[in-house]
Amino acid sequence: MFKRIIRKPELRWLRLLIPFFLLFLWSCQKEIHPAVYPSRLNQEIQKVVVVGFRAAMTKGPRPDLVQNPVTGTSFLAEPVNEDAVKEMSQMLTDKLMERKEWKLVPPGQARGVLASLIDRDRKMETTPMEMLQSVGKTFEADAVLIGYLYRWQKRVGTDYAAERPASVSFDLILVRPSNGAILWRRHFDKTQQSLFADLFDFDTYVKSSGKWLTAEKLADLGLEKLIMEMPGTLKPQKEEKKENSADHTGDRY
């Protein structure tokens, strides 16, 4: 008897609303609060040995779960070539030097000490954590910084048309040489997506200028993010409060 009338929303109104929605997301991500005083770790860490990155997986036909030898945490990893590892180590060192927060021992010097320790440990009785502690003690450092690279997929395509987007995964860990405490650790895992596939990643969209990033540029953004969260960098107030309440997850005193 009665016909149900369903009116479809006019597409032009949807087009008008999308820019406002994106602007709202951008303002939420960019909300800045006054900086707070550094935590106790900022005063403790003055000299750091930068070991650089290691490939979590070097060989294998397919992705597999691997365990981080320092933290014991498991991540899905893929074989990573040595060129990517060297590039990540160089990027990390350059960014830390720009910060000028710490007195740094570069990866080249750290590798020399590590090679000597490994050569003496013929029975392979020393754990990776003990190796890092020995390196730190050799240089009388307050901390040792090491990273593990779990995935490095290059972009297939161009800036504006990618058949396969870039994808990277890595972590960074700060270790105290005196007792092997994990002072700080963070993980970054990112596969770039289009804006409309992930509206909540508007920050990456803006930083990429709407382009499909290379693996190098995506890793650069990830390193920038993690380094800003390291001890010694002033953080937004909300983030600092969360850290103080957690008292640095993974600490071992």
C-alpha distance (Angstrom), angle and dihedral (degrees) to the residues before:
residue distance angle dihedral
M1 . . .
F2 3.72 . .
K3 3.76 124.1 .
R4 3.76 117.4 -140.3
I5 3.77 110.0 -131.7
I6 3.80 117.0 -153.2
R7 3.75 116.4 -171.2
K8 3.77 116.7 -154.2
P9 3.79 114.9 -138.3
E10 3.74 113.5 -107.7
L11 3.78 111.6 -104.9
R12 3.79 92.3 -139.6
W13 3.82 90.6 65.3
L14 3.80 90.4 51.7
R15 3.79 89.9 51.3
L16 3.80 89.7 52.5
L17 3.81 93.3 49.7
I18 3.84 97.4 49.4
P19 3.85 96.1 71.8
F20 3.83 91.0 50.5
F21 3.80 90.7 49.2
L22 3.82 91.7 50.6
L23 3.80 90.8 47.5
F24 3.81 89.4 52.6
L25 3.84 91.4 52.3
W26 3.79 90.9 48.6
S27 3.80 93.1 51.2
C28 3.82 90.9 50.1
Q29 3.79 92.7 52.6
K30 3.80 93.8 45.4
E31 3.82 97.4 49.2
I32 3.80 105.2 131.5
H33 3.78 126.0 -162.3
P34 3.81 127.8 -164.3
A35 3.80 113.4 -79.7
V36 3.79 118.6 -108.6
Y37 3.78 132.1 -147.3
P38 3.83 117.0 -75.7
S39 3.80 119.0 -97.5
R40 3.81 124.9 -110.6
L41 3.81 90.9 -90.1
N42 3.80 89.9 64.8
Q43 3.79 90.0 64.2
E44 3.81 94.0 40.9
I45 3.81 97.2 53.6
Q46 3.79 113.8 69.4
K47 3.81 105.1 134.4
V48 3.81 122.9 39.6
V49 3.79 132.5 -174.6
V50 3.81 108.2 -143.0
V51 3.80 105.6 -150.7
G52 3.81 90.1 173.6
F53 3.79 127.6 -151.0
R54 3.78 133.3 -28.0
A55 3.80 127.5 -165.5
A56 3.79 108.5 -110.6
M57 3.82 88.3 -154.3
T58 3.81 125.5 20.0
K59 3.80 103.0 172.3
G60 3.78 138.0 26.3
P61 3.80 140.9 105.7
R62 3.80 95.4 -115.7
P63 3.83 143.0 12.2
D64 3.78 115.5 -73.5
L65 3.80 141.0 174.0
V66 3.79 112.6 -91.0
Q67 3.78 130.4 -176.8
N68 3.75 121.7 -127.6
P69 3.84 103.2 -121.5
V70 3.81 92.2 -145.1
T71 3.82 104.3 43.0
G72 3.82 100.0 21.9
T73 3.81 90.5 -131.0
S74 3.82 116.8 141.5
F75 3.81 123.6 -134.4
L76 3.78 135.4 172.8
A77 3.80 106.6 -103.1
E78 3.79 140.2 -177.0
P79 3.82 129.9 -158.4
V80 3.82 109.8 -79.5
N81 3.79 123.4 -162.6
E82 3.79 123.9 -128.5
D83 3.82 94.0 -114.1
A84 3.80 91.0 63.4
V85 3.81 90.8 47.7
K86 3.81 92.2 51.9
E87 3.80 91.9 47.1
M88 3.81 92.1 51.0
S89 3.81 91.8 48.8
Q90 3.79 90.9 51.2
M91 3.80 92.7 47.3
L92 3.80 90.6 50.1
T93 3.81 93.4 49.0
D94 3.82 92.9 47.4
K95 3.79 92.6 51.1
L96 3.78 93.4 48.1
M97 3.81 91.0 49.5
E98 3.80 89.6 52.4
R99 3.82 89.9 54.6
K100 3.83 93.1 54.9
E101 3.81 89.1 -161.3
W102 3.79 97.3 125.4
K103 3.77 140.3 31.6
L104 3.81 100.7 -110.7
V105 3.79 133.9 -148.3
P106 3.85 102.8 -158.5
P107 3.83 125.1 -131.4
G108 3.81 92.8 -105.0
Q109 3.81 92.7 63.7
A110 3.81 92.4 40.8
R111 3.83 91.4 52.6
G112 3.79 90.8 54.2
V113 3.80 92.4 55.5
L114 3.82 92.0 43.2
A115 3.80 91.7 51.7
S116 3.80 90.0 51.9
L117 3.83 91.9 49.5
I118 3.79 92.6 48.4
D119 3.81 91.4 48.3
R120 3.82 90.8 54.4
D121 3.80 93.0 45.5
R122 3.81 95.4 72.1
K123 3.81 93.3 154.0
M124 3.83 90.4 52.1
E125 3.81 92.3 -129.0
T126 3.82 95.9 139.5
T127 3.81 116.7 91.7
P128 3.84 122.0 -136.4
M129 3.81 89.4 -109.4
E130 3.81 91.3 53.2
M131 3.81 89.2 49.1
L132 3.79 90.8 54.3
Q133 3.79 90.9 47.7
S134 3.80 91.1 51.8
V135 3.81 91.8 49.7
G136 3.79 91.1 50.0
K137 3.79 92.9 48.0
T138 3.81 91.3 48.5
F139 3.80 90.2 60.4
E140 3.83 93.7 35.5
A141 3.80 88.5 -122.4
D142 3.78 128.6 165.5
A143 3.82 93.2 -138.7
V144 3.79 143.8 6.1
L145 3.81 120.0 -138.8
I146 3.81 119.8 -152.9
G147 3.79 133.1 165.4
Y148 3.80 135.1 -163.0
L149 3.79 122.8 -148.7
Y150 3.81 112.8 -146.9
R151 3.80 102.7 171.5
W152 3.79 136.9 14.7
Q153 3.80 113.5 174.2
K154 3.76 116.2 171.2
R155 3.78 121.3 -138.3
V156 3.80 115.9 -100.7
G157 3.78 108.5 -149.5
T158 3.79 137.5 19.6
D159 3.79 137.6 -57.7
Y160 3.80 91.8 -83.5
A161 3.81 104.0 25.6
A162 3.79 118.0 43.3
E163 3.78 123.0 176.8
R164 3.81 88.5 -169.4
P165 3.81 123.2 14.1
A166 3.78 124.0 -134.2
S167 3.80 116.8 -93.5
V168 3.81 129.9 -170.1
S169 3.80 136.3 172.2
F170 3.80 127.8 -175.5
D171 3.78 144.2 136.6
L172 3.80 138.5 -145.5
I173 3.80 126.1 -145.4
L174 3.81 132.7 -170.3
V175 3.81 115.2 -155.0
R176 3.80 128.5 -168.8
P177 3.85 108.2 -132.7
S178 3.81 96.7 -151.6
N179 3.83 96.9 63.4
G180 3.81 107.8 0.6
A181 3.81 94.0 -109.7
I182 3.80 115.4 163.0
L183 3.79 99.9 -127.1
W184 3.80 97.0 -178.1
R185 3.79 139.4 -7.6
R186 3.78 136.8 175.7
H187 3.82 135.5 178.5
F188 3.81 128.8 -147.9
D189 3.81 122.4 -164.7
K190 3.79 119.2 168.5
T191 3.78 139.1 161.8
Q192 3.78 110.5 179.5
Q193 3.79 115.6 -121.0
S194 3.77 133.9 -175.4
L195 3.81 116.6 -90.7
F196 3.80 94.3 -109.5
A197 3.81 91.4 48.2
D198 3.81 89.6 57.6
L199 3.80 113.5 17.6
F200 3.79 91.8 174.5
D201 3.81 92.0 63.9
F202 3.78 92.8 69.0
D203 3.80 90.8 132.1
T204 3.82 92.3 65.2
Y205 3.80 89.6 46.3
V206 3.81 91.2 55.6
K207 3.82 94.5 44.4
S208 3.79 90.5 49.9
S209 3.84 92.0 48.0
G210 3.79 87.8 -128.7
K211 3.81 92.7 -58.4
W212 3.79 130.7 126.8
L213 3.80 103.9 -107.4
T214 3.78 127.5 -135.1
A215 3.81 118.5 -120.6
E216 3.81 88.5 -105.8
K217 3.81 93.3 54.8
L218 3.81 93.2 43.6
A219 3.81 89.8 51.1
D220 3.80 89.5 47.6
L221 3.82 90.4 56.3
G222 3.79 90.0 48.0
L223 3.79 93.3 50.4
E224 3.79 90.4 48.4
K225 3.79 90.2 53.4
L226 3.81 95.6 47.8
I227 3.80 94.6 43.9
M228 3.80 90.2 53.1
E229 3.82 87.5 57.3
M230 3.80 94.1 51.6
P231 3.81 121.9 108.4
G232 3.79 109.9 -86.3
T233 3.81 96.7 43.1
L234 3.79 120.0 102.6
K235 3.80 108.6 -119.0
P236 3.79 135.4 -161.6
Q237 3.80 110.4 -84.4
K238 3.80 96.7 -113.7
E239 3.81 92.8 53.4
E240 3.81 92.1 47.8
K241 3.81 92.0 52.2
K242 3.79 90.6 53.0
E243 3.81 91.4 50.2
N244 3.80 92.9 49.5
S245 3.80 91.7 51.9
A246 3.83 92.0 48.7
D247 3.84 91.5 41.5
H248 3.80 92.4 -145.2
T249 3.79 110.8 -47.6
G250 3.77 111.5 -117.3
D251 3.80 97.2 29.8
R252 3.78 115.2 147.9
Y253 3.81 117.1 -168.7
